[in-house]
Every structure is written in C-alpha cells, then in structure tokens.
Amino acid sequence: MSARGPNQTGWRRWMPGVRAGVIGVPYLWLLLFFAIPFLIVLKISFAKMAVAMPPYTSIVAYVDNAFTINLNLGNYTQLFADSQYVVAYLSSIKIALVSTLLTLLIGYPMAYVISRMSPSARNIAMLLVVLPSWTSFLIRVYAWIGILDSNGLLNRTLMGIGLIDEPLRILYTPLAAYIGIVYCYLPFMVLPLYANLVKLDHRLLEAAYDLGAKPWQAFLRITLPLSRSGIIAGCMLVAIPAVGEFVIPEMLGGPDTLMIGRVLWGEFFNNRDWPLASAVAIVMLILLLIPILIFNRAQQRELEGRLA
Amino acid sequence: MSMPRRTSWLGWGVLLLGFAFLYLPILLLMLYSFNSSRLATVWAGFSTKWYGELFRDRQLLQAAWVSLKIAFWTATASMVIGTMAAMAMTRFKRFPSKTTFGALVTAPLVMPEVIIGLSILLMLVSMGGLFGLPSKGVVAIWIAHVTFTISFVTVVVSSRLQELDRSLEEAAMDLGANRLKVFFLITLPIIAPALMSGWLLAFTLSLDDVVIASFVAGPSSTTLPMKIFASVRMGVSPKINALASLLVLAVSLVAVLGWWISARADKRRQREMQLAQQENG
C-alpha cells in the first residue's frame, strides 16, 4: 500500500460543489432512510396499538391549549414482565454466540490454508468460498430441508449404511438452526480472516522457527495474535446479524427455536402490534449497540485504509 | 507478504471438507430438481417436468420479473451512491462529522434485517407521502434495498481505491487536470472492475431479500423471494428446486465471468505498468 504522499493537500482541490455532492448524497440518503427511521421506531415504541391506519396512537396531543406528550411505557414493561420475550432475547444471544464460535472453528482453518497457497490458487479458492453467498440465501437454507428431514438424504444415508436404525430428528429442532446459520454465514467469517492472514509477514514465523519454536507454538504466539483484527471482524459480521436472524430459525428451527427476530416478525405480521414490535426492535438495538460500535470502528479504519 | 508453500495433506483435507460443506447441499438440490417424484427426497428417475411446470407458473414468473427490475435499479443506484461514499471515505481526509458518516456507512453491514425492514416501513408510513414517497410497494422496496446495499458497494469499491496507485492521479493533477476530470479519466477506468463487482453484489443481495421486502411490499407487490418463502413454508417442492437450480446456474455464470474479466484486466494493467517502468527505467 502506498503511503500518503506530501501531495495530500492537493486532494483538497475538489471543486466545492462536487465535494459537497460526493459527501452529501450518500450522507443524506443514509440519514433519511437508515438513521432517522430508528428515531421513528423509538417514537412508535412509546405509542399504543390502535385500530386505525397506521395502527398506533399518536404520542403527542394538543388539547385545551396544552401540548402533551404521552409516553406509554406499557410495551417495555410487557417485554420484561412476560418471560417469553426475555427467554427469546437470551436464546437468540446464545444461538448467535455458539454459531459464531462454530463458524470460527470451521472458517479459521480454511482461511489459514487458503492464505498460504500460491496467489493464483488462493484467488480461485476464495472465489469458491464466496460463490455460494452470491447464490440465493433463501435457496441455500431451503436445500437443508431436503437433507435434514427425517425422510431426508442424511437419515437415509445413515440408515442405509446401518449406522442408525431410527431416523434422527434434526429438522425443525435448534440443531438444524445452528447448521443453517453456520452454513450461511461461513463465507462472512472466512473473508475477513483471509484478508488478514494473507498479509501476515512470514519472516516472523521463520524467525520463530529459527529460535526453536514448534509449529503450534509459533501459531499460538504469532499467527493467532496477529490475526486478532480479522477474528474480531469475522465474529462481528456473523454474530450481530445472527442475533436478529429470522429466515433460518423460521425455516429450519421449528417451534422450539425461539429467536427474537421471529418474535418481532410475529408481533408485526400476526398480531399487527406495531408499537410492541418497535419496542422489541429498540431493545434488540440496545443489546447490539456495543458490538456494532466495535465493528464500526474497526470497519471505518479498514475503509480509510488505516490498517492496523 | 506471505510466501506460498506447498499445501499439506492436512490442508487439503480442511479445504475438501470445507468446500464439501459449502457445495454438497447446493449440488443435491440441483440433482433433485430432475427427480420425477414429487417427494423431493426419494429418487424415482430422471425427469425435466418440473422445469416445464416452472415456466407455466405465471404468478411465479411475474414475481421474478418484478424482482429483476427492483434488483437492476437497486444495483444501479447503489453503485453510484456507494462509490460516492467510498470516495468520501478514502479520498477526503477529514470533513465535519466524518465519524457519523463512517458509522452510517458501516452499520447496515451488520444490522439485522428485521430491524431495517421495520424501521424503513415505519419511516415511510409516518412520512405518509410527504415528499411524494410511497409508503408501500415496488418503489418502497427499491428505497429499502438501496439503503441496505450501499454499504456493500462502498466496502468493495473502497478496497480497490486503497490499492490504486495514487501517483497516477497525482500526476494527472500536476498536469493541470481538475479533480472531476481525474476521477472520470484516471480513477474510474481503474476501479471499473470493482464497480462491476459492487453492482453485481447489490443486484444479488436485492434479488435475494425476503425479510426487508416483506415489511415494505404491501398487498399489491410480491417479489420472487417472497413467493419462494411462502411456498417453502408449505413444504419441499421440486418446482422450487428447479427454480433454485436455474438461479444458481445464472449467478455462478455471471460471477465466474465477472471474476475472469477483472482478473484479465488486472493482468493486462500490471503488464502495462511493467512496460512503462521499463521504458522509464
């Protein structure tokens, strides 16, 4: 990577209008459709459900020359009073953490092996890693139904070779949700790990070997600590969206896989309780805030080219 | 830089298992689209009848057409806006509230889809046609898709912008070209492959989304993933296998083609750079 030259000031020679536009268009778009909507979700989470369109009450009122703001905390007290919601939050976090760990355990060795291949071979290998994530996510989840079903390919194969007598019940259990999440998110783990490992300076490892380190010692004391930022980025890319995952638990997990994304969906689409769905979203955002900020900082450094 | 070594047996084993895990489900899915039995897991002989049924399903084709149109316009808008964001992040050293800007650009990468879907819907509904924005329907889906795909384009394009040798841009500016001219004559041709990958990525993300689209679609518009999702909830259907196989095939072809084109362009540029250096050397 080229260092920032002394000509840096020359880059300010944008015509003012162009510069403002280049920053302004994406800024305004994301402010309007990504940031401000969160404030509206926050507002509606303090409203009450109503039979109207839109189906919630207004939280501000102007009656008898008095301007009143009516904050209804009922949605939040309901979230904490009804154990169903608390259990759903905790189980989402557990499922996300376990699947992230599994993804790391599968993804790290893959990224490591690929990063040490010849440049042309690793380009092809990375294309092969990324390719499935370009094909439909929905279809990749769907593919597992035919495999994990009690009459599916896995059970028939296992019974065919006499390993089991009774079909294993995997589909529509939490185990199937774990498999689905690990499968769908694996490329998002391998990608940042590979990007990090490929830049590893191998002279460090050679020096360690020269000093008598065993391969596993060199790995634990050099490769692993140096790949920390890749591990963090990969884990965040998997864990944060996995907490709010809806499609995978819905299609593979069955009724026992309680996740908060499904609860939000149910409140919105089945109960048509928009204020409660908003409160569910706000609490989820608060839980995810710190991981998102960690991810933001790391990613921003990456985008600006300030690599650690 | 890492020195390539010969991959060990253990290494090959890891890769083989990893790729088997990634590809076996998709290959099995494609294989069973040629199954003559309705039971998607019991092989009963070769048949292409599900492909025939697929093309007679007008509703499904209609939804596919809607999805393709949304994906095309999403990818196009996202490519433009995402490239602007990438230029802002990599080329402008600092500007007011750059940290906020960075947060806005990176957060959609990890934000759970249910939250994006819900928040954009509530935004559009409570703005209620304020700026002539529709609260539901195809245009609403387009707005939502552009919003969550911009960040992916920005990541792809900015990694390319960082690799780019800035001395080329600086030389052009020393010769008196203004920034806009430098961007269109020097920068844009070099980052074009990244723009293409960004466009394709946004296209596939949009074509794939079921959660966000469900929130903002409204009763009148249905996209292909929404159709697939509804039919998969009813159980496995070989027709969906056939559709999936066609999608996988199309995406793989485009991805491999895109990769090949950009690899070839890379090689040619490297050769030209070497030649230029030799001539100057």
Chai-1 contact restraints between the chains, C-beta under 6 A:
chainA,res_idxA,chainB,res_idxB,connection_type,confidence,min_distance_angstrom,max_distance_angstrom,comment,restraint_id
A,S2,B,R166,contact,1.0,0.0,6.0,A-B,restraint_1
A,N7,B,E170,contact,1.0,0.0,6.0,A-B,restraint_2
A,G10,B,M173,contact,1.0,0.0,6.0,A-B,restraint_3
A,W11,B,R91,contact,1.0,0.0,6.0,A-B,restraint_4
A,R13,B,R179,contact,1.0,0.0,6.0,A-B,restraint_5
A,W14,B,R179,contact,1.0,0.0,6.0,A-B,restraint_6
A,V18,B,L180,contact,1.0,0.0,6.0,A-B,restraint_7
A,V22,B,M84,contact,1.0,0.0,6.0,A-B,restraint_8
A,V22,B,M87,contact,1.0,0.0,6.0,A-B,restraint_9
A,V22,B,A88,contact,1.0,0.0,6.0,A-B,restraint_10
A,I23,B,A88,contact,1.0,0.0,6.0,A-B,restraint_11
A,I23,B,F95,contact,1.0,0.0,6.0,A-B,restraint_12
A,V25,B,I81,contact,1.0,0.0,6.0,A-B,restraint_13
A,V25,B,M84,contact,1.0,0.0,6.0,A-B,restraint_14
A,P26,B,I81,contact,1.0,0.0,6.0,A-B,restraint_15
A,P26,B,M84,contact,1.0,0.0,6.0,A-B,restraint_16
A,P26,B,A85,contact,1.0,0.0,6.0,A-B,restraint_17
A,Y27,B,F101,contact,1.0,0.0,6.0,A-B,restraint_18
A,W29,B,I81,contact,1.0,0.0,6.0,A-B,restraint_19
A,L30,B,L104,contact,1.0,0.0,6.0,A-B,restraint_20
A,F33,B,T147,contact,1.0,0.0,6.0,A-B,restraint_21
A,F34,B,T147,contact,1.0,0.0,6.0,A-B,restraint_22
A,P37,B,S119,contact,1.0,0.0,6.0,A-B,restraint_23
A,P37,B,I120,contact,1.0,0.0,6.0,A-B,restraint_24
A,P37,B,M123,contact,1.0,0.0,6.0,A-B,restraint_25
A,F38,B,S119,contact,1.0,0.0,6.0,A-B,restraint_26
A,I40,B,L122,contact,1.0,0.0,6.0,A-B,restraint_27
A,I40,B,M123,contact,1.0,0.0,6.0,A-B,restraint_28
A,I40,B,S126,contact,1.0,0.0,6.0,A-B,restraint_29
A,V41,B,S119,contact,1.0,0.0,6.0,A-B,restraint_30
A,V41,B,L122,contact,1.0,0.0,6.0,A-B,restraint_31
A,I44,B,L122,contact,1.0,0.0,6.0,A-B,restraint_32
A,P54,B,V125,contact,1.0,0.0,6.0,A-B,restraint_33
A,P109,B,V14,contact,1.0,0.0,6.0,A-B,restraint_34
A,M110,B,G18,contact,1.0,0.0,6.0,A-B,restraint_35
A,V113,B,G11,contact,1.0,0.0,6.0,A-B,restraint_36
A,V113,B,V14,contact,1.0,0.0,6.0,A-B,restraint_37
A,V113,B,L15,contact,1.0,0.0,6.0,A-B,restraint_38
A,R116,B,R5,contact,1.0,0.0,6.0,A-B,restraint_39
A,M117,B,P4,contact,1.0,0.0,6.0,A-B,restraint_40
A,M117,B,T7,contact,1.0,0.0,6.0,A-B,restraint_41
A,S118,B,P4,contact,1.0,0.0,6.0,A-B,restraint_42
A,L127,B,W259,contact,1.0,0.0,6.0,A-B,restraint_43
A,L131,B,A255,contact,1.0,0.0,6.0,A-B,restraint_44
A,P132,B,L22,contact,1.0,0.0,6.0,A-B,restraint_45
A,W134,B,T204,contact,1.0,0.0,6.0,A-B,restraint_46
A,W134,B,V251,contact,1.0,0.0,6.0,A-B,restraint_47
A,W134,B,A255,contact,1.0,0.0,6.0,A-B,restraint_48
A,T135,B,V248,contact,1.0,0.0,6.0,A-B,restraint_49
A,T135,B,V251,contact,1.0,0.0,6.0,A-B,restraint_50
A,S136,B,D208,contact,1.0,0.0,6.0,A-B,restraint_51
A,S136,B,L247,contact,1.0,0.0,6.0,A-B,restraint_52
A,F137,B,D208,contact,1.0,0.0,6.0,A-B,restraint_53
A,L138,B,V210,contact,1.0,0.0,6.0,A-B,restraint_54
A,L138,B,P225,contact,1.0,0.0,6.0,A-B,restraint_55
A,L138,B,I228,contact,1.0,0.0,6.0,A-B,restraint_56
A,I139,B,A244,contact,1.0,0.0,6.0,A-B,restraint_57
A,Y142,B,V232,contact,1.0,0.0,6.0,A-B,restraint_58
A,A143,B,P25,contact,1.0,0.0,6.0,A-B,restraint_59
A,A143,B,I26,contact,1.0,0.0,6.0,A-B,restraint_60
A,A143,B,L29,contact,1.0,0.0,6.0,A-B,restraint_61
A,W144,B,P25,contact,1.0,0.0,6.0,A-B,restraint_62
A,I145,B,V236,contact,1.0,0.0,6.0,A-B,restraint_63
A,G146,B,A40,contact,1.0,0.0,6.0,A-B,restraint_64
A,G146,B,T41,contact,1.0,0.0,6.0,A-B,restraint_65
A,G146,B,V236,contact,1.0,0.0,6.0,A-B,restraint_66
A,D149,B,T41,contact,1.0,0.0,6.0,A-B,restraint_67
A,N151,B,T41,contact,1.0,0.0,6.0,A-B,restraint_68
A,G152,B,T41,contact,1.0,0.0,6.0,A-B,restraint_69
A,V198,B,S2,contact,1.0,0.0,6.0,A-B,restraint_70
A,L200,B,S2,contact,1.0,0.0,6.0,A-B,restraint_71
A,H202,B,S2,contact,1.0,0.0,6.0,A-B,restraint_72
A,H202,B,M3,contact,1.0,0.0,6.0,A-B,restraint_73
A,I240,B,V110,contact,1.0,0.0,6.0,A-B,restraint_74
A,P241,B,V110,contact,1.0,0.0,6.0,A-B,restraint_75
A,P241,B,P112,contact,1.0,0.0,6.0,A-B,restraint_76
A,G244,B,P112,contact,1.0,0.0,6.0,A-B,restraint_77
A,G244,B,V114,contact,1.0,0.0,6.0,A-B,restraint_78
A,F246,B,V114,contact,1.0,0.0,6.0,A-B,restraint_79
A,F246,B,V211,contact,1.0,0.0,6.0,A-B,restraint_80
A,G261,B,V114,contact,1.0,0.0,6.0,A-B,restraint_81
A,L264,B,V114,contact,1.0,0.0,6.0,A-B,restraint_82
A,A281,B,I115,contact,1.0,0.0,6.0,A-B,restraint_83
A,A281,B,L118,contact,1.0,0.0,6.0,A-B,restraint_84
A,I292,B,A107,contact,1.0,0.0,6.0,A-B,restraint_85
A,F295,B,V110,contact,1.0,0.0,6.0,A-B,restraint_86
A,N296,B,A103,contact,1.0,0.0,6.0,A-B,restraint_87
A,N296,B,T106,contact,1.0,0.0,6.0,A-B,restraint_88
A,Q299,B,T106,contact,1.0,0.0,6.0,A-B,restraint_89
A,Q300,B,G102,contact,1.0,0.0,6.0,A-B,restraint_90
A,L303,B,M89,contact,1.0,0.0,6.0,A-B,restraint_91
A,L303,B,S158,contact,1.0,0.0,6.0,A-B,restraint_92
A,E304,B,M89,contact,1.0,0.0,6.0,A-B,restraint_93
A,G305,B,Q162,contact,1.0,0.0,6.0,A-B,restraint_94
